[in-house]
Amino acid sequence: MITEEEKKQYKAVIESVLFTMGNSVEAERIAQVLDIKNKEAVAIIEELKAEMDADEGRGVTIMELDGAYQMCSKPEMYDWLIKIAKSPRKYTLTDSILETLSIIAYKQPVTRIEIEQIRGVSCDHAINRLLEFDFIMEVGRKDAPGKPILFGTTEQFLRSFGVTSLEDLPQMNTDRIEEFRSQAEKEVQLKLDI
């Protein structure tokens, strides 16, 4: 049984670790560091998050991302952060980039060729932009001739689109995939006609 004094110390350690790491840290790693059970670590993290969220005087919170936790600013701090940053990084997500991202999110891990087969057009530019935005990453290589790169989404994707895991994505309508394919084919035909 964890005492209140131990819990207080664990919260301080967790807050320090999440602040220092910057990126997300898996609950299992936090549990190992604290030498407690995984479910105890998760309960303490969730309690710390609730305390941070309840305190209107705090500008940070803890976000859960698919079993990992990260300290980040509260959404209501966004306007203040913009003022200090002056020029926040803006993502220009064109229709073709969004379509490519959707295919990767729903079909991952997926190769460039598989994406192009679904879209019906080249996706080099879209994939390069998504890699630049840190929305996707290389997750391995497919066991096929040429060993093509497999792509999957990142934690940045989850953060940016406000989902905690891929299971939170809305169900994809198969009719929409066909609609995307026909739109892409029309785009290609228009380019060929010019």
The 8 nearest C-alpha neighbors of each residue, nearest first, counted from 0:
[[1, 2, 3, 39, 5, 35, 6, 36],
 [2, 0, 5, 6, 3, 4, 39, 35],
 [1, 3, 5, 4, 6, 0, 7, 8],
 [4, 2, 6, 5, 7, 1, 8, 0],
 [3, 5, 7, 2, 6, 8, 1, 9],
 [6, 4, 8, 2, 7, 3, 9, 1],
 [5, 7, 9, 3, 8, 4, 10, 2],
 [6, 8, 4, 10, 5, 9, 3, 11],
 [7, 9, 5, 11, 6, 10, 12, 4],
 [10, 8, 6, 12, 11, 7, 13, 5],
 [11, 9, 13, 7, 8, 12, 14, 6],
 [10, 12, 8, 14, 9, 13, 15, 7],
 [13, 11, 9, 15, 10, 14, 16, 8],
 [14, 12, 10, 16, 15, 11, 9, 17],
 [15, 13, 11, 17, 12, 16, 18, 10],
 [14, 16, 12, 18, 13, 17, 19, 11],
 [15, 17, 13, 19, 18, 14, 20, 12],
 [18, 16, 20, 14, 70, 19, 15, 69],
 [19, 17, 15, 16, 21, 20, 70, 14],
 [18, 20, 16, 17, 21, 15, 14, 22],
 [21, 19, 17, 22, 18, 16, 23, 24],
 [22, 20, 19, 18, 17, 23, 69, 70],
 [23, 21, 20, 69, 24, 17, 70, 68],
 [22, 24, 69, 68, 67, 25, 21, 17],
 [23, 25, 67, 68, 69, 26, 22, 28],
 [24, 26, 67, 27, 28, 66, 68, 29],
 [27, 25, 29, 28, 67, 30, 41, 66],
 [26, 28, 30, 25, 29, 37, 31, 40],
 [29, 27, 31, 30, 25, 26, 32, 24],
 [28, 30, 26, 32, 31, 27, 33, 25],
 [31, 29, 27, 33, 35, 37, 40, 28],
 [30, 32, 34, 28, 29, 33, 27, 35],
 [33, 31, 29, 34, 30, 28, 35, 27],
 [32, 34, 30, 31, 35, 29, 9, 40],
 [35, 33, 31, 32, 30, 36, 29, 37],
 [36, 34, 30, 33, 31, 39, 37, 40],
 [35, 37, 39, 38, 30, 40, 34, 31],
 [36, 38, 40, 30, 39, 27, 41, 26],
 [37, 39, 41, 40, 36, 42, 30, 35],
 [40, 38, 42, 36, 37, 41, 43, 35],
 [39, 41, 37, 43, 30, 38, 42, 44],
 [40, 42, 38, 44, 39, 43, 45, 37],
 [41, 43, 39, 45, 40, 44, 46, 38],
 [44, 42, 46, 40, 45, 41, 47, 39],
 [45, 43, 47, 41, 46, 42, 48, 40],
 [46, 44, 48, 42, 47, 43, 41, 49],
 [45, 47, 43, 49, 48, 44, 42, 50],
 [46, 48, 44, 50, 45, 49, 43, 51],
 [47, 49, 45, 51, 61, 46, 50, 60],
 [50, 48, 46, 52, 47, 51, 53, 45],
 [51, 49, 47, 53, 48, 52, 54, 46],
 [52, 50, 48, 54, 49, 53, 60, 47],
 [51, 53, 49, 50, 54, 48, 60, 55],
 [54, 52, 50, 51, 49, 55, 48, 57],
 [53, 55, 51, 56, 52, 57, 50, 49],
 [56, 54, 57, 53, 52, 58, 51, 50],
 [55, 57, 54, 58, 53, 51, 52, 59],
 [58, 56, 55, 59, 54, 51, 52, 60],
 [57, 59, 73, 72, 76, 56, 60, 55],
 [60, 58, 72, 73, 71, 57, 70, 51],
 [59, 61, 71, 51, 73, 70, 72, 48],
 [62, 60, 70, 48, 69, 71, 68, 63],
 [61, 63, 69, 68, 70, 64, 60, 71],
 [62, 64, 68, 67, 163, 65, 66, 69],
 [65, 63, 163, 67, 66, 68, 164, 62],
 [64, 66, 164, 67, 163, 63, 165, 68],
 [67, 65, 64, 25, 26, 63, 68, 164],
 [68, 66, 25, 24, 64, 26, 65, 23],
 [69, 67, 63, 23, 24, 62, 64, 25],
 [70, 68, 23, 62, 61, 17, 22, 71],
 [69, 71, 61, 17, 60, 18, 62, 59],
 [72, 70, 59, 60, 61, 69, 73, 62],
 [71, 73, 59, 58, 60, 74, 76, 70],
 [72, 74, 59, 75, 76, 58, 60, 71],
 [73, 75, 76, 77, 72, 58, 78, 59],
 [74, 76, 73, 77, 78, 58, 72, 79],
 [77, 75, 74, 79, 73, 78, 80, 58],
 [76, 78, 80, 79, 75, 74, 81, 73],
 [79, 77, 81, 80, 76, 82, 75, 74],
 [80, 78, 82, 81, 76, 77, 83, 75],
 [79, 81, 77, 83, 82, 78, 84, 76],
 [82, 80, 84, 78, 79, 83, 85, 77],
 [81, 83, 79, 85, 80, 84, 78, 86],
 [84, 82, 80, 81, 85, 79, 86, 78],
 [83, 85, 81, 86, 82, 87, 80, 79],
 [86, 84, 82, 83, 81, 87, 80, 88],
 [85, 87, 84, 88, 81, 82, 89, 83],
 [88, 86, 84, 89, 85, 81, 80, 82],
 [87, 89, 86, 90, 84, 132, 85, 91],
 [90, 88, 87, 91, 86, 132, 92, 81],
 [89, 91, 92, 88, 132, 128, 93, 129],
 [92, 90, 93, 89, 96, 128, 132, 94],
 [91, 93, 96, 90, 97, 94, 95, 128],
 [92, 94, 96, 95, 91, 97, 98, 125],
 [93, 95, 97, 96, 98, 92, 99, 125],
 [94, 96, 98, 93, 97, 99, 125, 92],
 [95, 97, 125, 99, 93, 98, 94, 92],
 [98, 96, 100, 94, 99, 95, 92, 101],
 [99, 97, 95, 101, 100, 96, 94, 102],
 [98, 100, 96, 102, 97, 101, 95, 103],
 [101, 99, 97, 103, 98, 102, 104, 96],
 [102, 100, 104, 98, 99, 103, 97, 105],
 [101, 103, 99, 105, 100, 104, 106, 98],
 [102, 104, 100, 107, 106, 101, 105, 151],
 [105, 103, 101, 102, 107, 106, 152, 100],
 [104, 106, 102, 103, 107, 101, 171, 165],
 [105, 107, 103, 102, 104, 109, 108, 101],
 [108, 106, 109, 151, 103, 104, 105, 150],
 [107, 109, 151, 150, 149, 106, 110, 103],
 [108, 110, 107, 149, 150, 106, 103, 113],
 [111, 109, 149, 113, 112, 148, 150, 147],
 [110, 112, 114, 113, 115, 109, 122, 148],
 [113, 111, 115, 114, 110, 116, 109, 147],
 [112, 114, 116, 110, 115, 111, 109, 117],
 [115, 113, 111, 117, 112, 116, 118, 110],
 [114, 116, 112, 118, 119, 117, 113, 120],
 [117, 115, 113, 119, 114, 118, 112, 120],
 [116, 118, 114, 115, 119, 180, 113, 176],
 [119, 117, 180, 115, 120, 116, 183, 114],
 [118, 120, 116, 115, 117, 183, 184, 180],
 [121, 119, 115, 118, 122, 183, 187, 184],
 [120, 122, 115, 123, 119, 118, 124, 114],
 [121, 123, 125, 124, 126, 115, 120, 99],
 [124, 122, 126, 125, 121, 127, 111, 128],
 [125, 123, 127, 126, 122, 128, 121, 96],
 [126, 124, 96, 128, 122, 127, 123, 129],
 [125, 127, 129, 123, 128, 124, 122, 130],
 [126, 128, 130, 124, 125, 129, 123, 131],
 [129, 127, 131, 125, 130, 126, 132, 124],
 [130, 128, 132, 126, 134, 131, 127, 135],
 [129, 131, 133, 127, 135, 128, 132, 126],
 [132, 130, 128, 129, 133, 127, 134, 126],
 [131, 133, 129, 130, 134, 128, 90, 135],
 [134, 132, 130, 131, 135, 129, 155, 153],
 [135, 133, 156, 129, 153, 132, 155, 152],
 [136, 134, 152, 153, 130, 151, 133, 129],
 [137, 135, 150, 151, 138, 130, 152, 153],
 [136, 138, 150, 149, 139, 148, 151, 135],
 [139, 137, 150, 149, 151, 136, 108, 140],
 [138, 140, 149, 137, 148, 141, 150, 108],
 [139, 141, 148, 149, 146, 147, 142, 138],
 [140, 142, 146, 143, 147, 149, 148, 139],
 [141, 143, 146, 140, 144, 147, 145, 139],
 [144, 142, 146, 141, 145, 147, 140, 148],
 [143, 145, 146, 142, 147, 141, 140, 148],
 [144, 146, 147, 143, 142, 141, 148, 140],
 [145, 147, 143, 141, 144, 140, 142, 148],
 [148, 146, 140, 141, 145, 110, 149, 143],
 [149, 147, 140, 110, 139, 141, 137, 150],
 [148, 150, 110, 109, 140, 139, 108, 138],
 [151, 149, 137, 108, 109, 138, 136, 110],
 [152, 150, 107, 108, 135, 136, 138, 103],
 [151, 153, 135, 134, 104, 156, 136, 103],
 [154, 152, 155, 156, 135, 134, 136, 151],
 [153, 155, 157, 156, 158, 64, 152, 134],
 [154, 156, 158, 153, 157, 134, 159, 133],
 [155, 157, 134, 159, 153, 154, 158, 160],
 [156, 158, 154, 162, 155, 160, 159, 161],
 [159, 157, 155, 161, 156, 160, 154, 162],
 [160, 158, 156, 161, 157, 155, 162, 134],
 [159, 161, 157, 158, 162, 156, 155, 163],
 [162, 160, 158, 159, 157, 163, 156, 164],
 [163, 161, 157, 164, 160, 167, 158, 168],
 [162, 164, 64, 65, 157, 63, 161, 167],
 [165, 163, 65, 166, 167, 162, 64, 157],
 [164, 166, 167, 168, 163, 162, 104, 157],
 [165, 167, 164, 168, 169, 163, 162, 170],
 [168, 166, 165, 164, 162, 169, 163, 170],
 [169, 167, 166, 165, 170, 162, 164, 105],
 [170, 168, 171, 167, 166, 165, 172, 105],
 [169, 171, 172, 168, 167, 105, 166, 173],
 [172, 170, 173, 169, 175, 105, 176, 168],
 [171, 173, 175, 174, 170, 176, 169, 177],
 [174, 172, 176, 175, 171, 177, 178, 170],
 [173, 175, 177, 172, 176, 178, 171, 179],
 [176, 174, 178, 173, 177, 172, 179, 171],
 [175, 177, 179, 173, 178, 174, 180, 172],
 [178, 176, 180, 174, 175, 179, 181, 173],
 [177, 179, 175, 181, 176, 180, 182, 174],
 [180, 178, 176, 182, 177, 181, 183, 175],
 [179, 181, 118, 177, 183, 178, 182, 119],
 [182, 180, 184, 178, 183, 179, 185, 177],
 [183, 181, 185, 179, 184, 180, 178, 186],
 [182, 184, 186, 180, 185, 181, 118, 119],
 [183, 185, 181, 187, 186, 182, 119, 180],
 [184, 186, 188, 182, 183, 187, 189, 181],
 [187, 185, 183, 189, 184, 188, 182, 190],
 [186, 188, 184, 190, 185, 189, 191, 183],
 [187, 189, 191, 185, 190, 186, 192, 184],
 [190, 188, 192, 186, 187, 191, 185, 193],
 [189, 191, 187, 193, 188, 192, 186, 185],
 [190, 192, 188, 189, 193, 187, 186, 185],
 [193, 191, 189, 190, 188, 187, 186, 185],
 [192, 190, 191, 189, 188, 187, 186, 185]]
